[in-house]
Amino acid sequence: MKYVMAILVILALVAAGCRNPNMPMDAANQRPAPADDVKGMYAGAGEQVQPAPVKLFFLAVQTCGMRDVLQSPGPYTIFAPTDSALANMPRQQLESLMEPQNRDKLQEFVAGHIFSGSYLSSDLAALKNLQTRDGRRLAISTDARGMRIGNARIIEADIICSNGVIHIVDSVLMP
């Protein structure tokens, strides 16, 4: 338990290493200029933003060993569920995923939230669906409350990193 709490504290301090989406535009491609890459979330580099709490998701990234994947050039799009979204999962299921013997299942769970390619919300709006790494297709839709991917509503969009983009979602993307 002390180990889990220590990781939560560390990740809370560094989970927001990407720049604010209101940063200056890159004149070459009229997209926001890239900030630190996703690994900045672990190094604490860059201008801090205050996204919805996603500490548990990044704890899962660390625990399953996918941190190294996110430190590679990418590009990646991450749909990071909030801590409250993860807390809404059945407690036994969440605890089971975090057990060392279930690392493969946790990796599969985390990978279901990480997509190859960099998709800003404007890019997503032009798509009908997005294919997960395991081949599933998640529908993309927009309504009066905003944009959704699968069952999750995007509550904070376009947190730009040099190797991708992060969107904060209100639900877990379940297989």
N, C-alpha and C positions, 0 to 999 in steps of 0.2 A: 504494500500500500504506500509506503514512503517513496518507493521508486516511481510509482505512477504519479504521485503528487509532485515530486521533484521534476519530472518530465513536463507535467502540466504547467508548472511555474516557468520553466525555461521556455517552453513553446509560447506561453502567453507573452513573454517579453520580446520574442522574435518573429511571431507569426504575421506581422504586418510590415514586412520589409519591402513591399512594392510601393511605387509612387501613387499618389492621388490621381484619379482619372481626369481631374481638371488641369493637368499639367499642360505645358506648352505643346503645340502641334509640331510634328516633324514636317518641315516644309517640303521634303522630297516626296512624301507619299500621303500627305494630309491626314495622317493618323497620329494619335498621341505618340510623342517621342518615348522610346522604351526607357524604363528605369532599370533597376537591378533585376536580375533574373530570379526565378522562383527560389533559387538557393539563398537569395537574400532574406527569405523568411527565416532561415536558420542562422544567418550571420548578423542580422539586425541592421543591415546596410540600407541606405536610402532614406528618403523622406517617409516618415511614419504616417500611416492612415489609420483610421479607427473603424475598421469594418465590423460587421456583426460578429460576435464571438464565434470563432471556428477552432478553438484550441483542441477540442477532442478529435476533430478530423485530422489535424496535423500531428496529433499524438499517434493516431492510427497510421499515418504515413511513415512516421519515424519507427514505430514498433514493427511494422511489416517489412521494413528495409527498402521502401520505395523512395526514400530521400535522395539516393544517388541517381535514380531515374530522373527526378525533377531537377537535378543539378546539371543535366546534360543540355545541349543546345536547343532541343525541342524542334519546333514550337509545340506548346501544349495549351489546352483549355481545360481549366479545372472548375468543376461545379462543386464548391465546398459547402456541405451542409452545416448549418449553425449547430452550436452545442445543444440548443433546445430541440432541434430536429433529431439529433442522435439520442437525446434523452427520451424522446417519444417512442423510440424502438423498445421492444420488450427487453427489460433489464437483463434477463437471462441470456438473450441472444447477443446483446452488446458485450456482456461480461465474457461470454464464450468466445467471441471474436478476438478479444484481447488476451486470451490465454496463449502461452508460448506454443503449445502443441497445435494450435489452429492458425498458425502464421499464414499458411497458404490460403485459407478462407478469408482472412483479413486482407491479404494482398488482392484477392479477387474483388472483395468489397470496395477497397480503395480504388483499384483500377477502373471500376465501374463509374467513377466520378472524374476520370482523367481521359481526355480525348486528344488524339493527335491533331495538330493544326491549331492555329490561333484564330478564334472566332469572337469578335466583338459583338455586342448586342445588335448592332446594325447588320452584321453579317448573318447572325442567327435569324433575324427578321425575314431574310430573303430565303430561308430554308424551310422545308416542311418537316424534316427530321434530321437526326444526327446519329451516326453509327458508333456504337461503343466499341471498345477494343476487343470484346468477345463476340462481336457481330450483331448484337441486338440493335434495333432502331428505336430511338426515343423521339416521340412526336414533339415538335416545337409549335407553340401556339401563342397568340396574343389576344388579350381581352381587356376590358376596362380596368382590371386590376394589375395589368402588366404582362410580362412574358413568362411562359412556362416551358420547361423541358420535362417531358414525361409527366410525372405527378408533382413536380416541384416548381414553385414559383421563384423566379429570380428576384431577390429582394435588394441586392446590391450588384450592379453590373460594371464590367469594364475596369477592373483593377489591373492596370497594365504592368507587365514585366517584360524584360528584353527577350525572354524565351517563351512568352505566351501571355495569357490573360486568365484572370480568376473572376468567377461570378459566385456570389454567395447565394445559396438557395435555402428555402424554408423546409425542405423535406429531403429525406434520403432517396437517392436514385436506386431503387431495388430491382434486382434481376427478375 
